[in-house]
């Protein structure tokens, strides 16, 4: 975009979104009316960049021409009489934001006098497009803004509240969450030490948009997002007994030392330069395969890998909620619930696929979402704007992959390619990291990598390896030494997340410092902010009915006047967990289905009917 005062050909070339006059053809200082409009101008430039310079004046989309006219006249030039758009209107729908859902919702409110031939004609008129294709592109921009303008967000850094250094080290495979093991005397109980993880899962992870932490160097060293649209974790240790996953057992002091997770993959090799912030070395490599014998590709022992992938479209559910997916896969499902921890030497524990160790495969989780959007039409400026008003629920499911290969990250990526949501090149690149579980694939990957370092397998060694492998097609990545491991495997359904096995109220040797109380500006409500937590200062969150002094001690985030924790009442299910309808008394927005508690007395919806 050209700055103010610089000569321009069309208004779309101005950063301000307006030219100062038709005679001077220079950009004005007035700001563009909205972020949404700026997105349309950028879209127009992308279109114009493909046109010959001489045709630029004629190629300006009719939508932009009409926008400029409407801004000048202050009105809307009606094409379809009697249809929505003559006056301001709003629509709300509880489906995913896309062209079809917005189109159908607007068409459903038209009067009998509307002259629109069909739903496409109406929305094309409203957004000033010349065709359905152009209208679809405009609505995609509106949906992108609906997510960007939403308040239904939660920062990934707020999950632990321990700072970037802790989060970096955690995803590298460090911190006391990864290193400690519970003792028979009751110290280092994982579900107490990481009790905030359970609380985040119960609310924010299922009802807010969480960003993917590509700002963490251990997760994405280059800080430029994940190149392959995929990320995964690989764990090498189990630190928690009683969850039917891995072979950690009780008594902890003797039966949970260096125990293994459920095996579902093989490490091939790690290139330390791919994740220097995690490995803390700038180069080198580690090999985890016997290249002389394809039957011994799993010499590293049991490991467990699990990940997720997403579409290029930033409004696709898989993309919008990828931070939620990372939290679920890494912190909640596998660490908090299964006790899976630690990284392989030379690799991050979790990261963008291109920064991880080369492995055979990984299990996979995908998300389904229930959302509510509100769109407004401003007849004076003839503009449409929208916002995500509520994330009603998120579900974490086993990935449905291509060719009925479920719970497999590579197969899910293939499905995204088949559906046109990811280009083939990204799948091809991902396959350089997930090399496949067919026998010999891991060794071939090691040999190719070693060739780049100047090491080539001898002919005699190759002949010996072929003779010993026996030509069997698939590596069974299962270790019989632990019969309690239950999860994972190519084609298997992702099992239910283990239920909580440790009492969050159990007394431990760790205490929490007194919180800092602050008064919110403009309200009478006291906001209690926990002091900085550390490995020595966390205790488990308390359930309903347990004594409390502050709301941060409670799983429900509610400490009642009687000095006991309240029940979980918002966005939960079950007889005790229904949200409250409008007109019913409430203590906070969390109590209400409408997420609004106000009025005097305080009731859901703002006022008693």
Backbone torsions as a table, in degrees:
resi	resn	phi	psi	omega
1	UNK	NA	144.3	-179.2
2	UNK	-90.3	140.3	-178.0
3	UNK	-80.2	169.1	-178.1
4	UNK	-56.4	137.3	176.8
5	UNK	89.9	-14.3	180.0
6	UNK	-86.4	140.6	-177.4
7	UNK	-60.6	147.1	-177.9
8	UNK	-143.9	159.2	179.1
9	UNK	-94.5	-44.5	-178.5
10	UNK	-135.0	162.0	-179.2
11	UNK	-61.4	-30.8	-178.1
12	UNK	-63.8	-16.1	-179.5
13	UNK	-86.7	-6.7	-176.4
14	UNK	-91.5	133.9	177.1
15	UNK	-63.6	-30.0	-179.0
16	UNK	-79.8	-16.9	-179.4
17	UNK	83.6	11.0	-180.0
18	UNK	-154.7	143.9	174.3
19	UNK	-95.4	150.9	-175.2
20	UNK	-74.6	-31.3	177.8
21	UNK	-166.8	157.3	179.7
22	UNK	-74.0	-23.9	-178.5
23	UNK	-78.1	-40.3	-177.1
24	UNK	-85.7	-21.9	-177.5
25	UNK	49.7	43.6	176.3
26	UNK	-119.6	155.9	-175.2
27	UNK	-75.3	137.8	-179.9
28	UNK	-83.8	169.3	-179.6
29	UNK	-88.3	-14.4	-175.2
30	UNK	-64.1	137.4	-178.0
31	UNK	-72.7	154.0	175.6
32	UNK	-65.6	150.0	-170.7
33	UNK	-68.6	-31.2	-178.6
34	UNK	-159.7	159.7	177.0
35	UNK	-60.6	-34.2	179.7
36	UNK	-62.1	-44.3	-179.1
37	UNK	-64.7	-40.2	178.3
38	UNK	-57.0	-36.4	179.6
39	UNK	-64.6	-37.7	178.4
40	UNK	-65.1	-41.1	-179.9
41	UNK	-63.8	-40.9	177.8
42	UNK	-63.4	-39.1	178.0
43	UNK	-62.6	-39.3	179.6
44	UNK	-64.7	-41.2	179.4
45	UNK	-61.5	-38.7	178.2
46	UNK	-61.5	-37.2	178.3
47	UNK	-70.2	-44.4	-176.7
48	UNK	-67.5	-27.1	-179.1
49	UNK	-62.0	-22.3	-179.5
50	UNK	-89.1	-7.4	-176.0
51	UNK	-97.5	151.8	175.5
52	UNK	-60.8	148.4	-176.5
53	UNK	-58.4	-37.6	-177.3
54	UNK	-67.1	-21.1	-175.7
55	UNK	-98.3	2.9	-175.0
56	UNK	-56.8	-44.3	-178.1
57	UNK	-61.0	-36.3	-178.9
58	UNK	-82.8	-20.8	-174.4
59	UNK	-88.2	-5.6	179.2
60	UNK	-59.4	121.1	-176.2
61	UNK	-56.3	146.4	-179.0
62	UNK	-59.2	-30.3	179.3
63	UNK	-60.0	-44.5	-179.1
64	UNK	-70.3	-37.3	178.3
65	UNK	-62.5	-45.4	-179.0
66	UNK	-67.2	-34.3	178.6
67	UNK	-61.6	-43.5	-179.5
68	UNK	-65.5	-40.8	179.1
69	UNK	-63.8	-42.1	-177.5
70	UNK	-67.8	-34.9	178.4
71	UNK	-66.7	-32.4	-178.6
72	UNK	-77.4	-43.1	-175.3
73	UNK	-87.3	-20.7	-179.4
74	UNK	76.1	12.0	-179.3
75	UNK	-136.9	-178.5	-178.6
76	UNK	-115.8	128.2	177.2
77	UNK	-81.7	103.1	-174.1
78	UNK	-68.2	132.7	173.1
79	UNK	-106.3	-38.7	-179.1
80	UNK	-114.6	101.5	-175.6
81	UNK	-68.8	146.4	175.4
82	UNK	75.3	6.3	-176.4
83	UNK	-101.7	163.3	176.3
84	UNK	-51.6	132.0	-178.4
85	UNK	131.0	-16.6	176.7
86	UNK	-72.1	-27.8	176.6
87	UNK	-133.1	166.7	175.8
88	UNK	-60.2	144.7	174.4
89	UNK	-152.9	161.7	177.7
90	UNK	-134.0	147.9	173.9
91	UNK	-133.8	147.8	177.2
92	UNK	-129.5	135.6	177.2
93	UNK	-142.8	148.2	-177.0
94	UNK	-108.0	57.1	174.8
95	UNK	-135.5	174.4	178.1
96	UNK	-66.0	150.3	-178.6
97	UNK	-80.6	112.5	174.1
98	UNK	-158.1	176.7	-175.1
99	UNK	-59.5	-49.2	-174.8
100	UNK	-63.0	-45.1	-176.8
101	UNK	-68.0	-40.5	176.9
102	UNK	-68.3	-43.3	178.6
103	UNK	-57.4	-49.9	-176.5
104	UNK	-66.5	-36.0	-179.8
105	UNK	-66.9	-44.3	178.8
106	UNK	-64.7	-40.1	-179.1
107	UNK	-65.0	-29.1	-177.4
108	UNK	-71.4	-17.3	-178.3
109	UNK	-101.1	2.9	-178.3
110	UNK	-68.7	151.0	177.7
111	UNK	-85.4	169.2	179.9
112	UNK	-66.4	-18.4	-178.7
113	UNK	-87.2	-4.0	-179.0
114	UNK	-65.5	131.4	-176.4
115	UNK	-91.5	5.3	179.8
116	UNK	-64.6	131.2	-178.0
117	UNK	-69.4	-33.7	-178.9
118	UNK	-159.5	178.0	-176.1
119	UNK	-63.9	-37.3	179.3
120	UNK	-62.4	-43.4	-179.2
121	UNK	-59.6	-38.7	-177.1
122	UNK	-67.4	-49.5	-176.9
123	UNK	-72.1	-31.7	175.2
124	UNK	-60.7	-40.8	177.2
125	UNK	-65.4	-44.2	-175.0
126	UNK	-64.5	-39.0	-178.0
127	UNK	-93.0	1.5	176.0
128	UNK	71.0	27.8	-179.8
129	UNK	-86.6	162.6	178.9
130	UNK	-97.8	-13.3	-176.7
131	UNK	-156.5	167.5	176.7
132	UNK	-64.0	-39.2	-179.4
133	UNK	-58.8	-43.7	179.9
134	UNK	-68.4	-38.5	178.9
135	UNK	-64.1	-38.4	177.9
136	UNK	-62.1	-41.0	179.2
137	UNK	-65.3	-39.3	179.6
138	UNK	-66.5	-43.4	-179.9
139	UNK	-65.5	-35.6	175.7
140	UNK	-59.0	-41.4	175.9
141	UNK	-64.5	-38.3	177.7
142	UNK	-64.5	-40.1	179.1
143	UNK	-67.5	-38.7	176.5
144	UNK	-59.5	-42.1	178.0
145	UNK	-68.3	-34.1	179.9
146	UNK	-60.6	-38.2	175.5
147	UNK	-72.5	-44.3	-176.1
148	UNK	-65.3	-31.3	-176.9
149	UNK	-89.7	-1.7	-175.8
150	UNK	-76.7	148.2	172.6
151	UNK	-92.1	-0.6	-177.4
152	UNK	-83.7	58.0	-176.4
153	UNK	-124.6	159.9	177.4
154	UNK	-148.5	125.8	-177.0
155	UNK	-73.4	135.7	180.0
156	UNK	-58.6	-34.4	-178.5
157	UNK	-65.4	-17.8	179.6
158	UNK	-81.5	-8.6	-177.9
159	UNK	-64.4	-52.5	-179.3
160	UNK	-92.4	-29.1	-174.2
161	UNK	56.3	32.4	-179.2
162	UNK	-115.2	2.7	176.2
163	UNK	93.2	165.0	-176.9
164	UNK	-64.1	-33.7	-178.4
165	UNK	-63.3	-44.1	177.9
166	UNK	-63.6	-47.5	-177.9
167	UNK	-62.1	-40.8	177.1
168	UNK	-58.9	-48.5	-177.6
169	UNK	-68.3	-34.7	179.0
170	UNK	-61.3	-48.0	-178.7
171	UNK	-74.2	-13.6	171.0
172	UNK	-79.0	-19.2	-177.4
173	UNK	111.8	10.3	-177.9
174	UNK	-108.2	-160.1	-175.7
175	UNK	74.4	164.4	-176.8
176	UNK	-67.0	-20.0	174.1
177	UNK	-60.6	-35.4	-179.4
178	UNK	-90.9	-36.5	-169.8
179	UNK	-84.8	-38.1	-171.6
180	UNK	-73.7	154.2	173.9
181	UNK	-131.0	138.8	-179.3
182	UNK	-60.4	148.2	178.0
183	UNK	-109.1	162.8	178.7
184	UNK	-64.2	-23.1	-179.6
185	UNK	-83.1	-1.5	175.2
186	UNK	96.4	12.1	176.0
187	UNK	-87.2	157.6	173.9
188	UNK	60.7	39.0	176.8
189	UNK	-73.0	117.6	-173.1
190	UNK	-59.4	-43.9	-176.8
191	UNK	-69.0	-18.9	171.5
192	UNK	-85.3	-46.5	-178.5
193	UNK	-60.3	-35.4	-178.1
194	UNK	-114.6	35.5	-175.8
195	UNK	-63.7	-27.3	178.5
196	UNK	-62.6	-28.8	179.2
197	UNK	-60.2	-42.5	179.4
198	UNK	-64.4	-40.8	-179.8
199	UNK	-65.5	-42.3	178.4
200	UNK	-62.0	-39.7	178.5
201	UNK	-63.1	-41.6	-176.8
202	UNK	-65.4	-25.9	-177.0
203	UNK	-126.5	-76.6	-170.6
204	UNK	-59.7	-41.1	-176.6
205	UNK	-63.5	-24.3	-178.3
206	UNK	-106.3	-3.1	-174.7
207	UNK	-141.0	11.7	177.0
208	UNK	-139.0	159.9	170.9
209	UNK	-86.7	123.7	178.9
210	UNK	-110.8	132.0	-177.6
211	UNK	-74.5	150.7	174.1
212	UNK	-79.3	128.9	-171.6
213	UNK	-80.7	60.0	177.4
214	UNK	-70.4	-5.8	174.4
215	UNK	-77.1	-12.7	177.6
216	UNK	-81.9	125.0	-175.6
217	UNK	-64.2	-34.1	-179.4
218	UNK	-70.1	-28.1	-179.5
219	UNK	-84.4	-43.2	-179.4
220	UNK	-140.5	87.2	-172.4
221	UNK	-54.6	-33.2	-177.9
222	UNK	-87.7	-10.4	177.3
223	UNK	63.5	27.4	-176.6
224	UNK	-120.6	29.2	-178.7
225	UNK	73.5	169.8	-176.1
226	UNK	-82.4	127.0	-174.6
227	UNK	-66.9	-33.1	-171.9
228	UNK	-100.5	5.8	-175.6
229	UNK	58.7	34.6	179.9
230	UNK	-151.4	150.5	175.9
231	UNK	-146.1	152.9	176.2
232	UNK	-156.0	167.1	177.4
233	UNK	-120.2	151.6	170.8
234	UNK	-133.3	125.4	-178.4
235	UNK	-112.6	150.6	-176.3
236	UNK	-123.6	0.8	-176.1
237	UNK	-144.5	149.2	174.7
238	UNK	-115.0	125.5	-177.1
239	UNK	-116.1	9.3	-174.7
240	UNK	-133.8	129.1	179.3
241	UNK	-93.6	163.7	170.4
242	UNK	82.2	10.0	-179.7
243	UNK	-113.1	6.9	178.1
244	UNK	62.4	27.9	176.6
245	UNK	-136.5	127.2	-175.7
246	UNK	76.7	-179.4	-175.3
247	UNK	-117.4	20.4	168.1
248	UNK	-66.3	135.7	-177.0
249	UNK	-140.5	177.1	175.8
250	UNK	-105.8	152.0	0.4
251	UNK	-69.8	140.8	-174.3
252	UNK	-58.5	-40.6	-173.5
253	UNK	-62.1	-22.7	-179.4
254	UNK	-120.5	-22.7	-173.0
255	UNK	-113.5	11.6	178.9
256	UNK	-136.5	35.0	178.0
257	UNK	-102.9	119.1	178.8
258	UNK	54.4	50.4	179.1
259	UNK	-94.4	164.6	-167.5
260	UNK	-108.1	149.8	171.7
261	UNK	-79.0	172.4	173.0
262	UNK	-64.9	131.2	-172.7
263	UNK	-84.1	126.0	176.8
264	UNK	-139.8	8.6	-178.2
265	UNK	-160.7	170.5	173.2
266	UNK	-120.7	136.9	166.4
267	UNK	-74.5	138.6	172.9
268	UNK	-101.3	-60.6	176.4
269	UNK	-161.6	162.8	171.8
270	UNK	-122.5	132.5	172.4
271	UNK	-99.7	106.8	-171.7
272	UNK	-59.8	-25.7	-177.9
273	UNK	-71.4	-14.1	-179.7
274	UNK	-75.3	-22.2	-178.6
275	UNK	-145.6	58.7	-177.9
276	UNK	-56.0	-42.7	179.4
277	UNK	-61.0	-24.9	179.3
278	UNK	-87.3	-42.1	-177.3
279	UNK	-83.4	-17.5	178.8
280	UNK	64.3	21.8	171.6
281	UNK	-135.5	151.0	-173.6
282	UNK	-87.7	-10.9	-179.0
283	UNK	-163.0	-173.9	-178.2
284	UNK	100.9	176.9	-179.8
285	UNK	-155.7	160.6	176.9
286	UNK	-128.8	135.8	-179.8
287	UNK	-108.1	138.5	-178.9
288	UNK	-127.6	41.4	-177.0
289	UNK	-151.2	148.5	175.5
290	UNK	-96.5	96.2	-173.3
291	UNK	-70.2	-6.7	178.0
292	UNK	-86.9	-6.7	-175.0
293	UNK	-154.3	111.6	-178.7
294	UNK	-65.8	-15.1	178.5
295	UNK	-78.7	-9.6	-177.2
296	UNK	-124.2	56.7	177.9
297	UNK	-88.8	-12.1	-176.6
298	UNK	-107.7	42.3	-176.0
299	UNK	-72.8	-10.0	-179.2
300	UNK	-75.6	-14.1	-176.5
301	UNK	91.3	-175.0	-176.1
302	UNK	-64.9	132.8	171.5
303	UNK	-137.2	164.1	178.7
304	UNK	-137.3	125.7	-179.4
305	UNK	-122.0	139.7	-177.4
306	UNK	-153.2	137.0	-177.5
307	UNK	-150.7	-161.0	-178.6
308	UNK	-160.0	163.5	179.5
309	UNK	-141.2	167.1	-176.4
310	UNK	-148.3	159.8	-179.6
311	UNK	-77.7	162.4	176.3
312	UNK	-67.6	-37.0	-177.5
313	UNK	-62.3	120.6	-176.2
314	UNK	-70.6	-10.3	176.3
315	UNK	-98.0	-0.3	176.1
316	UNK	-71.6	137.3	-177.9
317	UNK	-53.1	-39.1	-179.0
318	UNK	-63.1	-27.7	179.7
319	UNK	-87.9	-43.5	-176.7
320	UNK	-58.8	-41.6	-171.4
321	UNK	-109.7	30.6	-178.9
322	UNK	-69.3	-29.9	174.5
323	UNK	-66.3	-38.1	175.3
324	UNK	-61.6	-41.2	-178.3
325	UNK	-65.5	-42.1	177.7
326	UNK	-61.1	-46.2	178.9
327	UNK	-57.8	-47.5	-177.9
328	UNK	-62.0	-49.7	-175.9
329	UNK	-65.1	-46.1	-171.3
330	UNK	-85.8	-58.1	-171.3
331	UNK	-84.9	-41.7	-174.3
332	UNK	-87.9	-65.7	-171.1
333	UNK	-62.5	-45.6	-172.8
334	UNK	-94.8	-39.6	178.7
335	UNK	-82.1	-60.9	-173.2
336	UNK	-65.3	-41.5	-174.2
337	UNK	-91.8	-32.5	-176.5
338	UNK	-110.3	-17.9	179.4
339	UNK	79.8	19.8	-179.7
340	UNK	-81.9	128.6	-173.6
341	UNK	-146.3	175.7	172.1
342	UNK	72.9	156.1	-177.7
343	UNK	-111.7	165.4	172.1
344	UNK	-79.0	148.3	178.5
345	UNK	-55.4	129.1	176.5
346	UNK	86.0	1.1	-178.5
347	UNK	-132.0	153.4	170.7
348	UNK	-67.9	159.2	174.2
349	UNK	-73.9	-40.9	177.4
350	UNK	-138.8	146.4	177.9
351	UNK	179.5	176.2	171.1
352	UNK	-56.1	144.5	-172.9
353	UNK	-54.9	-38.6	-176.2
354	UNK	-69.6	-13.0	179.9
355	UNK	-103.3	3.0	-175.9
356	UNK	-98.1	170.2	174.1
357	UNK	-63.3	152.7	174.7
358	UNK	-80.3	123.1	-176.0
359	UNK	-133.0	173.0	-179.4
360	UNK	-77.0	-42.7	-174.4
361	UNK	-165.0	176.0	175.1
362	UNK	-151.9	144.7	170.6
363	UNK	-67.0	175.1	-170.1
364	UNK	-152.3	140.9	175.7
365	UNK	-122.1	135.9	172.6
366	UNK	-121.9	161.2	-173.8
367	UNK	-114.9	139.8	166.4
368	UNK	-114.2	146.2	-172.3
369	UNK	-130.6	143.3	170.7
370	UNK	-113.7	115.7	-171.7
371	UNK	-129.1	160.8	173.7
372	UNK	-129.2	130.6	-179.6
373	UNK	-121.2	149.7	174.6
374	UNK	-125.7	128.0	177.8
375	UNK	-120.3	136.5	-179.4
376	UNK	-117.3	141.8	173.2
377	UNK	-113.2	126.4	178.4
378	UNK	-102.8	108.4	-175.7
379	UNK	-69.2	-27.8	-178.7
380	UNK	-66.8	-41.9	-179.6
381	UNK	-101.9	-4.1	-179.4
382	UNK	55.4	48.7	-179.2
383	UNK	-126.1	149.8	176.5
384	UNK	-111.6	136.2	176.0
385	UNK	-141.0	152.8	-177.8
386	UNK	-144.2	167.2	179.0
387	UNK	-152.7	143.3	170.1
388	UNK	-75.2	114.9	-175.9
389	UNK	-94.4	-23.5	-178.9
390	UNK	-159.2	135.1	167.7
391	UNK	-98.3	99.3	-172.1
392	UNK	-71.3	-37.5	-179.2
393	UNK	-169.6	144.1	172.0
394	UNK	-121.1	138.4	175.6
395	UNK	-118.1	137.3	180.0
396	UNK	-104.5	115.6	-171.5
397	UNK	-123.8	158.5	171.6
398	UNK	-63.2	133.3	-178.9
399	UNK	-60.3	136.6	172.0
400	UNK	-96.0	106.8	-173.9
401	UNK	-94.9	175.5	178.0
402	UNK	-67.0	150.7	175.4
403	UNK	56.5	34.9	177.8
404	UNK	60.6	24.8	174.9
405	UNK	-96.5	90.9	-176.3
406	UNK	-90.7	161.8	179.2
407	UNK	57.4	38.2	179.7
408	UNK	-138.4	122.2	-173.2
409	UNK	-62.9	-44.5	-179.5
410	UNK	-64.6	-39.3	179.4
411	UNK	-68.0	-35.2	176.7
412	UNK	-66.9	-39.8	177.0
413	UNK	-63.0	-37.8	176.8
414	UNK	-62.1	-39.1	176.9
415	UNK	-62.9	-42.5	177.8
416	UNK	-60.2	-37.7	176.9
417	UNK	-66.6	-45.8	-179.2
418	UNK	-59.2	-32.6	-178.4
419	UNK	-89.9	3.9	178.3
420	UNK	74.6	20.4	-177.3
421	UNK	-96.3	-14.7	177.2
422	UNK	-143.8	140.0	178.0
423	UNK	-73.0	153.9	-178.0
424	UNK	-58.2	-33.1	-176.3
425	UNK	-60.4	-35.0	-179.2
426	UNK	-71.2	-34.7	175.2
427	UNK	-67.2	-42.0	178.8
428	UNK	-59.8	-41.1	179.0
429	UNK	-68.0	-39.6	179.2
430	UNK	-61.9	-35.0	-178.3
431	UNK	-68.7	-11.5	173.8
432	UNK	-79.0	-17.0	176.8
433	UNK	-103.4	-40.7	173.1
434	UNK	-101.4	94.8	-167.5
435	UNK	-86.0	-7.8	178.5
436	UNK	100.0	150.7	-173.6
437	UNK	-91.0	0.7	177.4
438	UNK	-61.8	136.0	-177.7
439	UNK	-55.2	132.1	179.5
440	UNK	98.9	-21.5	-178.0
441	UNK	-62.1	-39.8	-178.6
442	UNK	-65.5	-46.0	179.2
443	UNK	-63.6	-39.5	179.2
444	UNK	-64.1	-37.3	178.1
445	UNK	-64.4	-41.1	177.7
446	UNK	-62.9	-45.2	-179.3
447	UNK	-61.7	-41.7	179.2
448	UNK	-64.4	-41.5	179.0
449	UNK	-65.2	-44.8	-179.3
450	UNK	-64.1	-31.6	177.7
451	UNK	-62.4	-32.2	177.6
452	UNK	-70.2	-16.1	178.8
453	UNK	-100.4	2.9	178.0
454	UNK	92.5	10.1	179.9
455	UNK	-107.9	126.2	-178.7
456	UNK	-124.4	137.0	-179.7
457	UNK	-69.0	134.2	-178.2
458	UNK	-72.6	157.2	-179.8
459	UNK	-62.1	-39.2	-179.3
460	UNK	-64.5	-40.4	179.7
461	UNK	-67.7	-37.2	178.4
462	UNK	-63.9	-42.4	-179.8
463	UNK	-64.8	-40.8	179.9
464	UNK	-65.4	-40.6	-179.9
465	UNK	-65.4	-41.6	179.8
466	UNK	-63.9	-37.5	-178.2
467	UNK	-68.1	-37.1	-175.8
468	UNK	-81.4	-24.7	-173.7
469	UNK	-71.6	-28.1	176.3
470	UNK	75.4	0.9	175.3
471	UNK	72.5	13.8	179.1
472	UNK	-70.3	141.9	-166.9
473	UNK	-81.4	-26.5	-169.9
474	UNK	-132.7	138.7	174.8
475	UNK	-85.8	124.9	174.4
476	UNK	-88.9	102.4	-175.2
477	UNK	-84.8	63.9	-178.9
478	UNK	-129.7	132.8	178.1
479	UNK	-108.7	122.5	-173.3
480	UNK	-76.9	-4.2	-174.5
481	UNK	-74.6	-15.1	178.0
482	UNK	-129.1	111.2	-177.2
483	UNK	-89.8	-0.5	179.3
484	UNK	-90.2	-12.5	-179.6
485	UNK	-70.4	132.3	-173.4
486	UNK	-128.0	-11.8	-169.3
487	UNK	-100.6	154.3	161.6
488	UNK	96.0	173.5	178.4
489	UNK	120.8	144.2	-179.5
490	UNK	-59.8	127.4	176.3
491	UNK	85.4	-6.8	-178.2
492	UNK	-86.0	154.2	173.5
493	UNK	-76.3	144.1	177.2
494	UNK	-68.5	124.8	-176.7
495	UNK	-70.0	166.5	176.0
496	UNK	-61.2	143.8	176.0
497	UNK	-63.8	133.0	-180.0
498	UNK	-57.0	141.0	176.7
499	UNK	-72.4	163.6	-179.1
500	UNK	-62.7	134.1	-177.3
501	UNK	-116.8	-1.5	178.5
502	UNK	-122.6	135.0	178.7
503	UNK	-71.0	117.3	-176.9
504	UNK	-64.8	-15.9	-178.4
505	UNK	-95.5	3.1	-177.5
506	UNK	-59.6	134.4	-179.0
507	UNK	-71.7	127.9	178.1
508	UNK	-128.4	174.7	-173.3
509	UNK	-81.9	3.4	-176.5
510	UNK	-103.4	141.6	180.0
511	UNK	-123.3	158.0	-178.5
512	UNK	-104.9	137.0	179.1
513	UNK	-68.1	159.7	178.3
514	UNK	-61.7	136.4	-179.6
515	UNK	-75.1	164.8	176.6
516	UNK	-98.8	124.4	-178.3
517	UNK	-95.6	134.8	177.3
518	UNK	-131.1	151.9	176.9
519	UNK	-103.5	124.3	-179.5
520	UNK	-66.1	139.2	-179.2
521	UNK	-65.3	132.1	176.0
522	UNK	81.8	4.7	179.2
523	UNK	-135.1	167.1	175.8
524	UNK	-97.4	2.7	-175.1
525	UNK	-83.2	134.5	176.1
526	UNK	-86.4	125.4	178.5
527	UNK	-100.3	126.3	-178.2
528	UNK	-105.4	119.6	-179.7
529	UNK	-108.9	119.9	179.5
530	UNK	-60.3	144.8	175.3
531	UNK	-69.8	167.9	179.8
532	UNK	-54.8	128.3	-179.5
533	UNK	-94.0	157.5	176.3
534	UNK	-144.4	178.8	-178.3
535	UNK	-59.8	-24.8	-175.4
536	UNK	-97.2	1.7	-168.9
537	UNK	-125.8	14.3	-177.7
538	UNK	-104.8	144.3	171.4
539	UNK	-130.1	167.7	-179.1
540	UNK	-72.0	150.9	174.8
541	UNK	-72.8	150.5	-173.6
542	UNK	-97.6	148.4	179.5
543	UNK	-87.5	173.0	-178.8
544	UNK	-57.1	135.2	177.2
545	UNK	95.0	-15.1	178.6
546	UNK	-81.8	150.4	-177.2
547	UNK	-65.9	147.0	-178.6
548	UNK	-152.0	158.3	174.2
549	UNK	-113.3	-27.4	-178.5
550	UNK	-140.5	155.5	-175.4
551	UNK	-68.3	-24.9	-179.6
552	UNK	-68.2	-13.0	177.5
553	UNK	-78.0	-15.6	-170.0
554	UNK	-102.8	144.3	175.3
555	UNK	-60.7	-33.7	-178.6
556	UNK	-82.0	-5.1	-174.7
557	UNK	60.4	29.8	-178.2
558	UNK	-140.4	114.4	175.1
559	UNK	-108.3	111.3	-172.9
560	UNK	-72.7	165.2	-179.5
561	UNK	-61.7	-23.3	179.0
562	UNK	-78.3	-2.1	177.2
563	UNK	84.1	22.1	176.1
564	UNK	-128.2	156.3	179.6
565	UNK	-69.9	138.2	176.3
566	UNK	-79.6	174.8	179.9
567	UNK	-82.2	156.9	170.7
568	UNK	-70.3	115.5	-174.4
569	UNK	-121.1	-6.7	-176.2
570	UNK	-115.8	131.4	172.4
571	UNK	58.2	32.9	175.4
572	UNK	-122.6	172.0	-178.6
573	UNK	-121.3	167.0	179.6
574	UNK	106.1	168.8	-174.2
575	UNK	-59.7	-33.2	-177.0
576	UNK	-95.3	-2.7	-168.8
577	UNK	-116.5	16.0	-178.8
578	UNK	-72.9	139.3	173.8
579	UNK	-72.3	160.8	-170.7
580	UNK	-93.1	139.2	-178.2
581	UNK	-77.6	166.7	179.2
582	UNK	-62.4	141.8	179.2
583	UNK	91.8	-10.2	-179.9
584	UNK	-93.1	143.2	-177.7
585	UNK	-60.7	149.2	-175.7
586	UNK	-149.9	162.8	176.4
587	UNK	-104.5	-32.2	-177.5
588	UNK	-154.0	169.9	178.9
589	UNK	-57.1	-31.7	-177.3
590	UNK	-61.9	-22.4	-177.5
591	UNK	-76.5	-19.4	-165.5
592	UNK	-103.5	141.1	174.4
593	UNK	-62.5	-32.9	179.3
594	UNK	-81.5	-4.5	-177.0
595	UNK	59.1	29.1	179.0
596	UNK	-137.1	117.2	177.4
597	UNK	-123.8	119.2	-177.1
598	UNK	-163.1	-172.1	179.7
599	UNK	84.2	176.1	176.8
600	UNK	-132.3	112.0	-2.8
601	UNK	-68.1	162.9	-176.7
602	UNK	-72.3	121.7	178.5
603	UNK	-137.3	158.0	176.2
604	UNK	-66.4	134.8	-178.3
605	UNK	94.3	-12.0	172.9
606	UNK	103.3	-26.5	-178.6
607	UNK	-154.3	145.5	179.7
608	UNK	-78.0	128.2	-177.4
609	UNK	-82.1	NA	NA
